[in-house]
């Protein structure tokens, strides 16, 4: 339950800052996390 809640809150915060406010968020230097961030960014415009 905590993992699902944390993922949902993360997505809500991302949409709030990156999509609604237009704030560019850093993607980081860790390859796995950078690829995950790019994947999430590719999903948002499709919604």
C-alpha positions as CSV (number, residue, x, y, z in Angstrom):
1,X,0.0,0.0,0.0
2,X,2.9,2.4,0.8
3,X,4.6,1.7,-2.5
4,X,1.4,2.4,-4.5
5,X,0.8,5.6,-2.5
6,X,4.3,6.9,-3.1
7,X,4.1,6.2,-6.8
8,X,0.7,8.0,-7.1
9,X,2.0,11.0,-5.1
10,X,5.1,11.2,-7.3
11,X,3.0,11.2,-10.4
12,X,0.7,13.9,-9.0
13,X,3.7,16.1,-8.1
14,X,5.3,15.6,-11.5
15,X,2.1,16.5,-13.3
16,X,1.7,19.5,-11.1
17,X,5.2,20.9,-11.5
18,X,6.2,19.8,-15.0
19,X,2.9,19.9,-16.9
20,X,0.8,22.6,-15.1
21,X,3.5,25.0,-13.9
22,X,6.0,24.3,-16.7
23,X,9.0,23.8,-14.4
24,X,11.8,21.8,-15.9
25,X,12.7,19.0,-13.4
26,X,16.2,17.5,-13.3
27,X,16.5,13.9,-14.6
28,X,19.6,13.0,-12.7
29,X,22.8,11.1,-13.5
30,X,21.9,7.5,-12.6
31,X,21.2,5.8,-15.9
32,X,18.3,3.6,-14.6
33,X,16.5,6.6,-13.0
34,X,17.2,8.9,-16.0
35,X,15.6,6.3,-18.3
36,X,12.7,6.0,-16.0
37,X,12.2,9.8,-15.9
38,X,12.3,9.9,-19.7
39,X,9.7,7.1,-19.8
40,X,7.4,8.9,-17.4
41,X,7.7,12.1,-19.4
42,X,6.8,10.2,-22.6
43,X,3.6,8.9,-20.9
44,X,2.3,12.3,-19.7
45,X,1.5,13.9,-23.1
46,X,-0.3,10.7,-24.2
47,X,-2.9,11.2,-21.4
